[in-house]
Amino acid sequence: MKKIHIIAFILLIVGGLNWLLVGISGWDIGQLFGGQEEIISRIIYILVGISAVLEIVGHKKNCLGCAEMKKTM
C-alpha cells in the first residue's frame, strides 16, 4: 500500500503543478501529449483523478501530521 501512496502522491504533485501552469499561463501539460482527445492524455488525467480519490480516502491513515494531532486530542 505504501507504493500506491507514493505513486498517488507524485501524480497529485504533477496534477497540482499542471493546474498551476494552467492558472498562470494557460499552458496545459496534457497538450504535450496531443491534447485532451488523445488516449495518453486521458489516461494521465484519469490516473491523477484516481490518485486524488485514493489520497482523500487514505489520508488519515497515511498522514503523520493527522496521527500526531489525534494523539494530542
PQR file of N, CA, C, O and H, with PARSE charges and radii, in Angstrom:
ATOM      1  N   MET A   1       0.823  -1.194   0.000 -0.4000 1.5000
ATOM      2  CA  MET A   1       0.000   0.000   0.000 -0.0000 2.0000
ATOM      3  C   MET A   1       0.865   1.255   0.000  0.5500 1.7000
ATOM      4  O   MET A   1       0.449   2.295  -0.510 -0.5500 1.4000
ATOM      5  N   LYS A   2       2.064   1.165   0.568 -0.4000 1.5000
ATOM      6  CA  LYS A   2       2.934   2.332   0.617 -0.0000 2.0000
ATOM      7  C   LYS A   2       3.339   2.770  -0.791  0.5500 1.7000
ATOM      8  O   LYS A   2       3.416   3.967  -1.068 -0.5500 1.4000
ATOM      9  H   LYS A   2       2.401   0.320   0.983  0.4000 1.0000
ATOM     10  N   LYS A   3       3.598   1.803  -1.685 -0.4000 1.5000
ATOM     11  CA  LYS A   3       3.970   2.140  -3.061 -0.0000 2.0000
ATOM     12  C   LYS A   3       2.835   2.871  -3.766  0.5500 1.7000
ATOM     13  O   LYS A   3       3.070   3.832  -4.499 -0.5500 1.4000
ATOM     14  H   LYS A   3       3.535   0.831  -1.460  0.4000 1.0000
ATOM     15  N   ILE A   4       1.609   2.417  -3.544 -0.4000 1.5000
ATOM     16  CA  ILE A   4       0.457   3.079  -4.153 -0.0000 2.0000
ATOM     17  C   ILE A   4       0.343   4.500  -3.626  0.5500 1.7000
ATOM     18  O   ILE A   4       0.062   5.424  -4.390 -0.5500 1.4000
ATOM     19  H   ILE A   4       1.418   1.636  -2.949  0.4000 1.0000
ATOM     20  N   HIS A   5       0.558   4.684  -2.328 -0.4000 1.5000
ATOM     21  CA  HIS A   5       0.501   6.019  -1.732 -0.0000 2.0000
ATOM     22  C   HIS A   5       1.557   6.933  -2.356  0.5500 1.7000
ATOM     23  O   HIS A   5       1.263   8.088  -2.667 -0.5500 1.4000
ATOM     24  H   HIS A   5       0.786   3.933  -1.708  0.4000 1.0000
ATOM     25  N   ILE A   6       2.762   6.440  -2.540 -0.4000 1.5000
ATOM     26  CA  ILE A   6       3.841   7.248  -3.119 -0.0000 2.0000
ATOM     27  C   ILE A   6       3.510   7.625  -4.562  0.5500 1.7000
ATOM     28  O   ILE A   6       3.689   8.775  -4.963 -0.5500 1.4000
ATOM     29  H   ILE A   6       3.001   5.502  -2.287  0.4000 1.0000
ATOM     30  N   ILE A   7       3.027   6.656  -5.343 -0.4000 1.5000
ATOM     31  CA  ILE A   7       2.661   6.937  -6.734 -0.0000 2.0000
ATOM     32  C   ILE A   7       1.526   7.949  -6.793  0.5500 1.7000
ATOM     33  O   ILE A   7       1.560   8.880  -7.597 -0.5500 1.4000
ATOM     34  H   ILE A   7       2.881   5.721  -5.018  0.4000 1.0000
ATOM     35  N   ALA A   8       0.517   7.766  -5.939 -0.4000 1.5000
ATOM     36  CA  ALA A   8      -0.607   8.699  -5.908 -0.0000 2.0000
ATOM     37  C   ALA A   8      -0.140  10.093  -5.522  0.5500 1.7000
ATOM     38  O   ALA A   8      -0.600  11.080  -6.098 -0.5500 1.4000
ATOM     39  H   ALA A   8       0.489   7.009  -5.286  0.4000 1.0000
ATOM     40  N   PHE A   9       0.755  10.187  -4.568 -0.4000 1.5000
ATOM     41  CA  PHE A   9       1.271  11.485  -4.134 -0.0000 2.0000
ATOM     42  C   PHE A   9       2.023  12.174  -5.272  0.5500 1.7000
ATOM     43  O   PHE A   9       1.850  13.372  -5.493 -0.5500 1.4000
ATOM     44  H   PHE A   9       1.128   9.386  -4.101  0.4000 1.0000
ATOM     45  N   ILE A  10       2.848  11.429  -5.989 -0.4000 1.5000
ATOM     46  CA  ILE A  10       3.592  12.002  -7.119 -0.0000 2.0000
ATOM     47  C   ILE A  10       2.630  12.480  -8.204  0.5500 1.7000
ATOM     48  O   ILE A  10       2.806  13.565  -8.759 -0.5500 1.4000
ATOM     49  H   ILE A  10       2.988  10.455  -5.810  0.4000 1.0000
ATOM     50  N   LEU A  11       1.616  11.673  -8.505 -0.4000 1.5000
ATOM     51  CA  LEU A  11       0.639  12.086  -9.511 -0.0000 2.0000
ATOM     52  C   LEU A  11      -0.129  13.324  -9.067  0.5500 1.7000
ATOM     53  O   LEU A  11      -0.463  14.170  -9.897 -0.5500 1.4000
ATOM     54  H   LEU A  11       1.473  10.792  -8.054  0.4000 1.0000
ATOM     55  N   LEU A  12      -0.413  13.444  -7.777 -0.4000 1.5000
ATOM     56  CA  LEU A  12      -1.083  14.645  -7.284 -0.0000 2.0000
ATOM     57  C   LEU A  12      -0.196  15.873  -7.422  0.5500 1.7000
ATOM     58  O   LEU A  12      -0.686  16.957  -7.736 -0.5500 1.4000
ATOM     59  H   LEU A  12      -0.141  12.756  -7.103  0.4000 1.0000
ATOM     60  N   ILE A  13       1.086  15.718  -7.194 -0.4000 1.5000
ATOM     61  CA  ILE A  13       2.014  16.832  -7.384 -0.0000 2.0000
ATOM     62  C   ILE A  13       2.027  17.245  -8.852  0.5500 1.7000
ATOM     63  O   ILE A  13       1.954  18.433  -9.168 -0.5500 1.4000
ATOM     64  H   ILE A  13       1.485  14.837  -6.939  0.4000 1.0000
ATOM     65  N   VAL A  14       2.121  16.266  -9.746 -0.4000 1.5000
ATOM     66  CA  VAL A  14       2.106  16.566 -11.183 -0.0000 2.0000
ATOM     67  C   VAL A  14       0.800  17.271 -11.560  0.5500 1.7000
ATOM     68  O   VAL A  14       0.811  18.263 -12.288 -0.5500 1.4000
ATOM     69  H   VAL A  14       2.180  15.301  -9.490  0.4000 1.0000
ATOM     70  N   GLY A  15      -0.313  16.755 -11.063 -0.4000 1.5000
ATOM     71  CA  GLY A  15      -1.608  17.377 -11.349 -0.0000 2.0000
ATOM     72  C   GLY A  15      -1.712  18.783 -10.789  0.5500 1.7000
ATOM     73  O   GLY A  15      -2.237  19.681 -11.447 -0.5500 1.4000
ATOM     74  H   GLY A  15      -0.322  15.949 -10.471  0.4000 1.0000
ATOM     75  N   GLY A  16      -1.213  18.977  -9.575 -0.4000 1.5000
ATOM     76  CA  GLY A  16      -1.239  20.311  -8.972 -0.0000 2.0000
ATOM     77  C   GLY A  16      -0.381  21.304  -9.728  0.5500 1.7000
ATOM     78  O   GLY A  16      -0.783  22.448  -9.941 -0.5500 1.4000
ATOM     79  H   GLY A  16      -0.787  18.247  -9.040  0.4000 1.0000
ATOM     80  N   LEU A  17       0.802  20.867 -10.133 -0.4000 1.5000
ATOM     81  CA  LEU A  17       1.672  21.746 -10.921 -0.0000 2.0000
ATOM     82  C   LEU A  17       1.048  22.051 -12.280  0.5500 1.7000
ATOM     83  O   LEU A  17       1.185  23.161 -12.795 -0.5500 1.4000
ATOM     84  H   LEU A  17       1.129  19.938  -9.959  0.4000 1.0000
ATOM     85  N   ASN A  18       0.367  21.073 -12.854 -0.4000 1.5000
ATOM     86  CA  ASN A  18      -0.322  21.310 -14.120 -0.0000 2.0000
ATOM     87  C   ASN A  18      -1.383  22.396 -13.958  0.5500 1.7000
ATOM     88  O   ASN A  18      -1.479  23.298 -14.790 -0.5500 1.4000
ATOM     89  H   ASN A  18       0.255  20.172 -12.435  0.4000 1.0000
ATOM     90  N   TRP A  19      -2.179  22.312 -12.891 -0.4000 1.5000
ATOM     91  CA  TRP A  19      -3.206  23.331 -12.667 -0.0000 2.0000
ATOM     92  C   TRP A  19      -2.585  24.697 -12.390  0.5500 1.7000
ATOM     93  O   TRP A  19      -3.142  25.723 -12.783 -0.5500 1.4000
ATOM     94  H   TRP A  19      -2.101  21.579 -12.216  0.4000 1.0000
ATOM     95  N   LEU A  20      -1.445  24.717 -11.721 -0.4000 1.5000
ATOM     96  CA  LEU A  20      -0.732  25.979 -11.513 -0.0000 2.0000
ATOM     97  C   LEU A  20      -0.344  26.587 -12.855  0.5500 1.7000
ATOM     98  O   LEU A  20      -0.538  27.782 -13.079 -0.5500 1.4000
ATOM     99  H   LEU A  20      -0.993  23.884 -11.402  0.4000 1.0000
ATOM    100  N   LEU A  21       0.205  25.766 -13.746 -0.4000 1.5000
ATOM    101  CA  LEU A  21       0.583  26.254 -15.073 -0.0000 2.0000
ATOM    102  C   LEU A  21      -0.628  26.724 -15.870  0.5500 1.7000
ATOM    103  O   LEU A  21      -0.555  27.732 -16.574 -0.5500 1.4000
ATOM    104  H   LEU A  21       0.363  24.796 -13.564  0.4000 1.0000
ATOM    105  N   VAL A  22      -1.734  26.006 -15.766 -0.4000 1.5000
ATOM    106  CA  VAL A  22      -2.955  26.415 -16.462 -0.0000 2.0000
ATOM    107  C   VAL A  22      -3.427  27.761 -15.924  0.5500 1.7000
ATOM    108  O   VAL A  22      -3.806  28.643 -16.694 -0.5500 1.4000
ATOM    109  H   VAL A  22      -1.793  25.187 -15.194  0.4000 1.0000
ATOM    110  N   GLY A  23      -3.403  27.918 -14.607 -0.4000 1.5000
ATOM    111  CA  GLY A  23      -3.858  29.168 -13.998 -0.0000 2.0000
ATOM    112  C   GLY A  23      -2.973  30.356 -14.313  0.5500 1.7000
ATOM    113  O   GLY A  23      -3.468  31.458 -14.546 -0.5500 1.4000
ATOM    114  H   GLY A  23      -3.095  27.202 -13.981  0.4000 1.0000
ATOM    115  N   ILE A  24      -1.665  30.140 -14.322 -0.4000 1.5000
ATOM    116  CA  ILE A  24      -0.730  31.245 -14.547 -0.0000 2.0000
ATOM    117  C   ILE A  24      -0.618  31.599 -16.021  0.5500 1.7000
ATOM    118  O   ILE A  24      -0.675  32.770 -16.395 -0.5500 1.4000
ATOM    119  H   ILE A  24      -1.263  29.245 -14.133  0.4000 1.0000
ATOM    120  N   SER A  25      -0.459  30.579 -16.853 -0.4000 1.5000
ATOM    121  CA  SER A  25      -0.128  30.867 -18.250 -0.0000 2.0000
ATOM    122  C   SER A  25      -1.092  30.264 -19.266  0.5500 1.7000
ATOM    123  O   SER A  25      -0.966  30.531 -20.461 -0.5500 1.4000
ATOM    124  H   SER A  25      -0.414  29.628 -16.550  0.4000 1.0000
ATOM    125  N   GLY A  26      -2.039  29.468 -18.824 -0.4000 1.5000
ATOM    126  CA  GLY A  26      -2.945  28.815 -19.759 -0.0000 2.0000
ATOM    127  C   GLY A  26      -2.319  27.618 -20.457  0.5500 1.7000
ATOM    128  O   GLY A  26      -2.907  27.065 -21.387 -0.5500 1.4000
ATOM    129  H   GLY A  26      -2.142  29.251 -17.853  0.4000 1.0000
ATOM    130  N   TRP A  27      -1.136  27.213 -20.020 -0.4000 1.5000
ATOM    131  CA  TRP A  27      -0.409  26.104 -20.646 -0.0000 2.0000
ATOM    132  C   TRP A  27      -0.720  24.816 -19.906  0.5500 1.7000
ATOM    133  O   TRP A  27      -0.582  24.754 -18.684 -0.5500 1.4000
ATOM    134  H   TRP A  27      -0.658  27.661 -19.265  0.4000 1.0000
ATOM    135  N   ASP A  28      -1.137  23.789 -20.633 -0.4000 1.5000
ATOM    136  CA  ASP A  28      -1.554  22.518 -20.048 -0.0000 2.0000
ATOM    137  C   ASP A  28      -0.562  21.422 -20.431  0.5500 1.7000
ATOM    138  O   ASP A  28      -0.261  21.241 -21.611 -0.5500 1.4000
ATOM    139  H   ASP A  28      -1.249  23.839 -21.625  0.4000 1.0000
ATOM    140  N   ILE A  29      -0.052  20.686 -19.432 -0.4000 1.5000
ATOM    141  CA  ILE A  29       0.893  19.600 -19.702 -0.0000 2.0000
ATOM    142  C   ILE A  29       0.267  18.566 -20.636  0.5500 1.7000
ATOM    143  O   ILE A  29       0.969  17.957 -21.444 -0.5500 1.4000
ATOM    144  H   ILE A  29      -0.297  20.833 -18.474  0.4000 1.0000
ATOM    145  N   GLY A  30      -1.033  18.366 -20.534 -0.4000 1.5000
ATOM    146  CA  GLY A  30      -1.719  17.406 -21.397 -0.0000 2.0000
ATOM    147  C   GLY A  30      -1.589  17.730 -22.874  0.5500 1.7000
ATOM    148  O   GLY A  30      -1.687  16.840 -23.718 -0.5500 1.4000
ATOM    149  H   GLY A  30      -1.603  18.860 -19.877  0.4000 1.0000
ATOM    150  N   GLN A  31      -1.370  18.999 -23.191 -0.4000 1.5000
ATOM    151  CA  GLN A  31      -1.195  19.391 -24.588 -0.0000 2.0000
ATOM    152  C   GLN A  31       0.075  18.794 -25.187  0.5500 1.7000
ATOM    153  O   GLN A  31       0.161  18.608 -26.400 -0.5500 1.4000
ATOM    154  H   GLN A  31      -1.290  19.723 -22.505  0.4000 1.0000
ATOM    155  N   LEU A  32       1.064  18.491 -24.339 -0.4000 1.5000
ATOM    156  CA  LEU A  32       2.287  17.849 -24.830 -0.0000 2.0000
ATOM    157  C   LEU A  32       1.990  16.483 -25.441  0.5500 1.7000
ATOM    158  O   LEU A  32       2.712  16.023 -26.326 -0.5500 1.4000
ATOM    159  H   LEU A  32       0.994  18.642 -23.353  0.4000 1.0000
ATOM    160  N   PHE A  33       0.943  15.848 -24.974 -0.4000 1.5000
ATOM    161  CA  PHE A  33       0.594  14.505 -25.438 -0.0000 2.0000
ATOM    162  C   PHE A  33      -0.509  14.537 -26.486  0.5500 1.7000
ATOM    163  O   PHE A  33      -1.134  13.510 -26.751 -0.5500 1.4000
ATOM    164  H   PHE A  33       0.357  16.221 -24.256  0.4000 1.0000
ATOM    165  N   GLY A  34      -0.756  15.682 -27.080 -0.4000 1.5000
ATOM    166  CA  GLY A  34      -1.717  15.775 -28.173 -0.0000 2.0000
ATOM    167  C   GLY A  34      -3.078  16.305 -27.789  0.5500 1.7000
ATOM    168  O   GLY A  34      -4.016  16.217 -28.581 -0.5500 1.4000
ATOM    169  H   GLY A  34      -0.249  16.516 -26.865  0.4000 1.0000
ATOM    170  N   GLY A  35      -3.210  16.845 -26.616 -0.4000 1.5000
ATOM    171  CA  GLY A  35      -4.484  17.419 -26.207 -0.0000 2.0000
ATOM    172  C   GLY A  35      -5.368  16.425 -25.477  0.5500 1.7000
ATOM    173  O   GLY A  35      -4.991  15.273 -25.260 -0.5500 1.4000
ATOM    174  H   GLY A  35      -2.448  16.917 -25.973  0.4000 1.0000
ATOM    175  N   GLN A  36      -6.551  16.892 -25.104 -0.4000 1.5000
ATOM    176  CA  GLN A  36      -7.451  16.083 -24.284 -0.0000 2.0000
ATOM    177  C   GLN A  36      -8.050  14.905 -25.033  0.5500 1.7000
ATOM    178  O   GLN A  36      -8.522  13.956 -24.407 -0.5500 1.4000
ATOM    179  H   GLN A  36      -6.857  17.828 -25.280  0.4000 1.0000
ATOM    180  N   GLU A  37      -8.042  14.943 -26.342 -0.4000 1.5000
ATOM    181  CA  GLU A  37      -8.654  13.864 -27.113 -0.0000 2.0000
ATOM    182  C   GLU A  37      -7.740  12.653 -27.273  0.5500 1.7000
ATOM    183  O   GLU A  37      -8.216  11.569 -27.610 -0.5500 1.4000
ATOM    184  H   GLU A  37      -7.659  15.713 -26.851  0.4000 1.0000
ATOM    185  N   GLU A  38      -6.453  12.811 -27.041 -0.4000 1.5000
ATOM    186  CA  GLU A  38      -5.528  11.684 -27.168 -0.0000 2.0000
ATOM    187  C   GLU A  38      -5.664  10.752 -25.969  0.5500 1.7000
ATOM    188  O   GLU A  38      -5.859  11.202 -24.840 -0.5500 1.4000
ATOM    189  H   GLU A  38      -6.066  13.691 -26.767  0.4000 1.0000
ATOM    190  N   ILE A  39      -5.561   9.475 -26.221 -0.4000 1.5000
ATOM    191  CA  ILE A  39      -5.769   8.465 -25.177 -0.0000 2.0000
ATOM    192  C   ILE A  39      -4.752   8.599 -24.045  0.5500 1.7000
ATOM    193  O   ILE A  39      -5.107   8.413 -22.881 -0.5500 1.4000
ATOM    194  H   ILE A  39      -5.403   9.110 -27.139  0.4000 1.0000
ATOM    195  N   ILE A  40      -3.498   8.916 -24.361 -0.4000 1.5000
ATOM    196  CA  ILE A  40      -2.473   9.030 -23.306 -0.0000 2.0000
ATOM    197  C   ILE A  40      -2.796  10.191 -22.364  0.5500 1.7000
ATOM    198  O   ILE A  40      -2.600  10.082 -21.154 -0.5500 1.4000
ATOM    199  H   ILE A  40      -3.210   9.067 -25.307  0.4000 1.0000
ATOM    200  N   SER A  41      -3.289  11.295 -22.914 -0.4000 1.5000
ATOM    201  CA  SER A  41      -3.678  12.430 -22.065 -0.0000 2.0000
ATOM    202  C   SER A  41      -4.833  12.045 -21.155  0.5500 1.7000
ATOM    203  O   SER A  41      -4.834  12.372 -19.969 -0.5500 1.4000
ATOM    204  H   SER A  41      -3.448  11.384 -23.897  0.4000 1.0000
ATOM    205  N   ARG A  42      -5.807  11.358 -21.709 -0.4000 1.5000
ATOM    206  CA  ARG A  42      -6.963  10.953 -20.915 -0.0000 2.0000
ATOM    207  C   ARG A  42      -6.559   9.979 -19.821  0.5500 1.7000
ATOM    208  O   ARG A  42      -7.080  10.048 -18.708 -0.5500 1.4000
ATOM    209  H   ARG A  42      -5.807  11.092 -22.673  0.4000 1.0000
ATOM    210  N   ILE A  43      -5.632   9.071 -20.126 -0.4000 1.5000
ATOM    211  CA  ILE A  43      -5.143   8.125 -19.115 -0.0000 2.0000
ATOM    212  C   ILE A  43      -4.449   8.876 -17.986  0.5500 1.7000
ATOM    213  O   ILE A  43      -4.662   8.565 -16.814 -0.5500 1.4000
ATOM    214  H   ILE A  43      -5.209   9.015 -21.030  0.4000 1.0000
ATOM    215  N   ILE A  44      -3.622   9.860 -18.329 -0.4000 1.5000
ATOM    216  CA  ILE A  44      -2.924  10.647 -17.305 -0.0000 2.0000
ATOM    217  C   ILE A  44      -3.925  11.401 -16.442  0.5500 1.7000
ATOM    218  O   ILE A  44      -3.808  11.403 -15.216 -0.5500 1.4000
ATOM    219  H   ILE A  44      -3.450  10.112 -19.281  0.4000 1.0000
ATOM    220  N   TYR A  45      -4.916  12.047 -17.071 -0.4000 1.5000
ATOM    221  CA  TYR A  45      -5.929  12.770 -16.298 -0.0000 2.0000
ATOM    222  C   TYR A  45      -6.698  11.815 -15.381  0.5500 1.7000
ATOM    223  O   TYR A  45      -6.973  12.156 -14.231 -0.5500 1.4000
ATOM    224  H   TYR A  45      -5.011  12.045 -18.066  0.4000 1.0000
ATOM    225  N   ILE A  46      -7.041  10.640 -15.869 -0.4000 1.5000
ATOM    226  CA  ILE A  46      -7.759   9.650 -15.057 -0.0000 2.0000
ATOM    227  C   ILE A  46      -6.898   9.184 -13.889  0.5500 1.7000
ATOM    228  O   ILE A  46      -7.392   9.065 -12.768 -0.5500 1.4000
ATOM    229  H   ILE A  46      -6.817  10.362 -16.804  0.4000 1.0000
ATOM    230  N   LEU A  47      -5.612   8.916 -14.137 -0.4000 1.5000
ATOM    231  CA  LEU A  47      -4.715   8.483 -13.058 -0.0000 2.0000
ATOM    232  C   LEU A  47      -4.562   9.559 -11.986  0.5500 1.7000
ATOM    233  O   LEU A  47      -4.527   9.249 -10.795 -0.5500 1.4000
ATOM    234  H   LEU A  47      -5.210   9.012 -15.048  0.4000 1.0000
ATOM    235  N   VAL A  48      -4.471  10.819 -12.404 -0.4000 1.5000
ATOM    236  CA  VAL A  48      -4.376  11.913 -11.426 -0.0000 2.0000
ATOM    237  C   VAL A  48      -5.664  11.988 -10.609  0.5500 1.7000
ATOM    238  O   VAL A  48      -5.613  12.187  -9.395 -0.5500 1.4000
ATOM    239  H   VAL A  48      -4.499  11.071 -13.372  0.4000 1.0000
ATOM    240  N   GLY A  49      -6.810  11.831 -11.256 -0.4000 1.5000
ATOM    241  CA  GLY A  49      -8.088  11.845 -10.541 -0.0000 2.0000
ATOM    242  C   GLY A  49      -8.226  10.692  -9.562  0.5500 1.7000
ATOM    243  O   GLY A  49      -8.678  10.884  -8.433 -0.5500 1.4000
ATOM    244  H   GLY A  49      -6.851  11.669 -12.242  0.4000 1.0000
ATOM    245  N   ILE A  50      -7.840   9.493  -9.989 -0.4000 1.5000
ATOM    246  CA  ILE A  50      -7.878   8.330  -9.097 -0.0000 2.0000
ATOM    247  C   ILE A  50      -6.932   8.541  -7.919  0.5500 1.7000
ATOM    248  O   ILE A  50      -7.243   8.163  -6.790 -0.5500 1.4000
ATOM    249  H   ILE A  50      -7.472   9.338 -10.906  0.4000 1.0000
ATOM    250  N   SER A  51      -5.783   9.142  -8.186 -0.4000 1.5000
ATOM    251  CA  SER A  51      -4.823   9.432  -7.111 -0.0000 2.0000
ATOM    252  C   SER A  51      -5.432  10.358  -6.075  0.5500 1.7000
ATOM    253  O   SER A  51      -5.241  10.167  -4.874 -0.5500 1.4000
ATOM    254  H   SER A  51      -5.529   9.449  -9.103  0.4000 1.0000
ATOM    255  N   ALA A  52      -6.163  11.357  -6.538 -0.4000 1.5000
ATOM    256  CA  ALA A  52      -6.811  12.278  -5.604 -0.0000 2.0000
ATOM    257  C   ALA A  52      -7.816  11.538  -4.728  0.5500 1.7000
ATOM    258  O   ALA A  52      -7.869  11.760  -3.518 -0.5500 1.4000
ATOM    259  H   ALA A  52      -6.318  11.512  -7.513  0.4000 1.0000
ATOM    260  N   VAL A  53      -8.612  10.662  -5.332 -0.4000 1.5000
ATOM    261  CA  VAL A  53      -9.595   9.896  -4.562 -0.0000 2.0000
ATOM    262  C   VAL A  53      -8.893   8.999  -3.541  0.5500 1.7000
ATOM    263  O   VAL A  53      -9.314   8.929  -2.387 -0.5500 1.4000
ATOM    264  H   VAL A  53      -8.569  10.481  -6.315  0.4000 1.0000
ATOM    265  N   LEU A  54      -7.826   8.315  -3.958 -0.4000 1.5000
ATOM    266  CA  LEU A  54      -7.082   7.448  -3.033 -0.0000 2.0000
ATOM    267  C   LEU A  54      -6.499   8.241  -1.870  0.5500 1.7000
ATOM    268  O   LEU A  54      -6.533   7.785  -0.727 -0.5500 1.4000
ATOM    269  H   LEU A  54      -7.483   8.372  -4.896  0.4000 1.0000
ATOM    270  N   GLU A  55      -5.969   9.412  -2.153 -0.4000 1.5000
ATOM    271  CA  GLU A  55      -5.391  10.234  -1.088 -0.0000 2.0000
ATOM    272  C   GLU A  55      -6.470  10.750  -0.142  0.5500 1.7000
ATOM    273  O   GLU A  55      -6.244  10.828   1.066 -0.5500 1.4000
ATOM    274  H   GLU A  55      -5.942   9.783  -3.082  0.4000 1.0000
ATOM    275  N   ILE A  56      -7.625  11.099  -0.669 -0.4000 1.5000
ATOM    276  CA  ILE A  56      -8.723  11.558   0.190 -0.0000 2.0000
ATOM    277  C   ILE A  56      -9.166  10.426   1.115  0.5500 1.7000
ATOM    278  O   ILE A  56      -9.336  10.633   2.317 -0.5500 1.4000
ATOM    279  H   ILE A  56      -7.808  11.036  -1.650  0.4000 1.0000
ATOM    280  N   VAL A  57      -9.350   9.239   0.558 -0.4000 1.5000
ATOM    281  CA  VAL A  57      -9.822   8.092   1.337 -0.0000 2.0000
ATOM    282  C   VAL A  57      -8.781   7.650   2.363  0.5500 1.7000
ATOM    283  O   VAL A  57      -9.135   7.342   3.501 -0.5500 1.4000
ATOM    284  H   VAL A  57      -9.211   9.072  -0.418  0.4000 1.0000
ATOM    285  N   GLY A  58      -7.509   7.613   1.983 -0.4000 1.5000
ATOM    286  CA  GLY A  58      -6.475   7.090   2.864 -0.0000 2.0000
ATOM    287  C   GLY A  58      -5.675   8.132   3.610  0.5500 1.7000
ATOM    288  O   GLY A  58      -4.661   7.807   4.227 -0.5500 1.4000
ATOM    289  H   GLY A  58      -7.222   7.862   1.059  0.4000 1.0000
ATOM    290  N   HIS A  59      -6.110   9.378   3.566 -0.4000 1.5000
ATOM    291  CA  HIS A  59      -5.316  10.467   4.136 -0.0000 2.0000
ATOM    292  C   HIS A  59      -5.012  10.281   5.620  0.5500 1.7000
ATOM    293  O   HIS A  59      -3.854  10.372   6.027 -0.5500 1.4000
ATOM    294  H   HIS A  59      -6.933   9.642   3.065  0.4000 1.0000
ATOM    295  N   LYS A  60      -6.016  10.026   6.418 -0.4000 1.5000
ATOM    296  CA  LYS A  60      -5.802   9.922   7.871 -0.0000 2.0000
ATOM    297  C   LYS A  60      -4.859   8.784   8.225  0.5500 1.7000
ATOM    298  O   LYS A  60      -4.072   8.896   9.166 -0.5500 1.4000
ATOM    299  H   LYS A  60      -6.957   9.951   6.087  0.4000 1.0000
ATOM    300  N   LYS A  61      -4.933   7.703   7.486 -0.4000 1.5000
ATOM    301  CA  LYS A  61      -4.075   6.551   7.758 -0.0000 2.0000
ATOM    302  C   LYS A  61      -2.618   6.846   7.405  0.5500 1.7000
ATOM    303  O   LYS A  61      -1.709   6.372   8.087 -0.5500 1.4000
ATOM    304  H   LYS A  61      -5.572   7.612   6.722  0.4000 1.0000
ATOM    305  N   ASN A  62      -2.390   7.618   6.356 -0.4000 1.5000
ATOM    306  CA  ASN A  62      -1.043   7.858   5.844 -0.0000 2.0000
ATOM    307  C   ASN A  62      -0.404   9.150   6.338  0.5500 1.7000
ATOM    308  O   ASN A  62       0.810   9.315   6.216 -0.5500 1.4000
ATOM    309  H   ASN A  62      -3.128   8.003   5.802  0.4000 1.0000
ATOM    310  N   CYS A  63      -1.183  10.062   6.888 -0.4000 1.5000
ATOM    311  CA  CYS A  63      -0.671  11.384   7.244 -0.0000 2.0000
ATOM    312  C   CYS A  63      -0.130  11.396   8.676  0.5500 1.7000
ATOM    313  O   CYS A  63      -0.880  11.198   9.632 -0.5500 1.4000
ATOM    314  H   CYS A  63      -2.169   9.928   6.987  0.4000 1.0000
ATOM    315  N   LEU A  64       1.156  11.625   8.812 -0.4000 1.5000
ATOM    316  CA  LEU A  64       1.772  11.676  10.139 -0.0000 2.0000
ATOM    317  C   LEU A  64       1.273  12.875  10.938  0.5500 1.7000
ATOM    318  O   LEU A  64       1.122  12.788  12.157 -0.5500 1.4000
ATOM    319  H   LEU A  64       1.765  11.786   8.036  0.4000 1.0000
ATOM    320  N   GLY A  65       1.020  13.977  10.271 -0.4000 1.5000
ATOM    321  CA  GLY A  65       0.504  15.164  10.950 -0.0000 2.0000
ATOM    322  C   GLY A  65      -0.855  14.902  11.576  0.5500 1.7000
ATOM    323  O   GLY A  65      -1.118  15.332  12.699 -0.5500 1.4000
ATOM    324  H   GLY A  65       1.143  14.048   9.281  0.4000 1.0000
ATOM    325  N   CYS A  66      -1.716  14.201  10.858 -0.4000 1.5000
ATOM    326  CA  CYS A  66      -3.037  13.868  11.391 -0.0000 2.0000
ATOM    327  C   CYS A  66      -2.916  12.885  12.548  0.5500 1.7000
ATOM    328  O   CYS A  66      -3.664  12.974  13.521 -0.5500 1.4000
ATOM    329  H   CYS A  66      -1.502  13.851   9.946  0.4000 1.0000
ATOM    330  N   ALA A  67      -1.978  11.951  12.444 -0.4000 1.5000
ATOM    331  CA  ALA A  67      -1.772  10.982  13.523 -0.0000 2.0000
ATOM    332  C   ALA A  67      -1.296  11.690  14.785  0.5500 1.7000
ATOM    333  O   ALA A  67      -1.747  11.361  15.882 -0.5500 1.4000
ATOM    334  H   ALA A  67      -1.371  11.879  11.653  0.4000 1.0000
ATOM    335  N   GLU A  68      -0.395  12.652  14.647 -0.4000 1.5000
ATOM    336  CA  GLU A  68       0.095  13.419  15.797 -0.0000 2.0000
ATOM    337  C   GLU A  68      -1.024  14.245  16.410  0.5500 1.7000
ATOM    338  O   GLU A  68      -1.138  14.321  17.633 -0.5500 1.4000
ATOM    339  H   GLU A  68      -0.029  12.919  13.755  0.4000 1.0000
ATOM    340  N   MET A  69      -1.852  14.864  15.574 -0.4000 1.5000
ATOM    341  CA  MET A  69      -2.938  15.692  16.063 -0.0000 2.0000
ATOM    342  C   MET A  69      -3.946  14.834  16.832  0.5500 1.7000
ATOM    343  O   MET A  69      -4.490  15.274  17.845 -0.5500 1.4000
ATOM    344  H   MET A  69      -1.760  14.802  14.581  0.4000 1.0000
ATOM    345  N   LYS A  70      -4.193  13.624  16.357 -0.4000 1.5000
ATOM    346  CA  LYS A  70      -5.137  12.727  17.013 -0.0000 2.0000
ATOM    347  C   LYS A  70      -4.635  12.329  18.401  0.5500 1.7000
ATOM    348  O   LYS A  70      -5.432  12.197  19.330 -0.5500 1.4000
ATOM    349  H   LYS A  70      -3.751  13.267  15.534  0.4000 1.0000
ATOM    350  N   LYS A  71      -3.317  12.136  18.549 -0.4000 1.5000
ATOM    351  CA  LYS A  71      -2.740  11.754  19.838 -0.0000 2.0000
ATOM    352  C   LYS A  71      -2.877  12.867  20.869  0.5500 1.7000
ATOM    353  O   LYS A  71      -3.049  12.592  22.056 -0.5500 1.4000
ATOM    354  H   LYS A  71      -2.670  12.243  17.794  0.4000 1.0000
ATOM    355  N   THR A  72      -2.802  14.124  20.427 -0.4000 1.5000
ATOM    356  CA  THR A  72      -2.855  15.244  21.363 -0.0000 2.0000
ATOM    357  C   THR A  72      -4.276  15.626  21.733  0.5500 1.7000
ATOM    358  O   THR A  72      -4.474  16.396  22.672 -0.5500 1.4000
ATOM    359  H   THR A  72      -2.662  14.347  19.462  0.4000 1.0000
ATOM    360  N   MET A  73      -5.262  15.116  21.029 -0.4000 1.5000
ATOM    361  CA  MET A  73      -6.650  15.487  21.308 -0.0000 2.0000
ATOM    362  C   MET A  73      -7.222  14.676  22.420  0.5500 1.7000
ATOM    363  O   MET A  73      -8.383  14.859  22.785 -0.5500 1.4000
ATOM    364  H   MET A  73      -5.101  14.490  20.266  0.4000 1.0000
TER
END
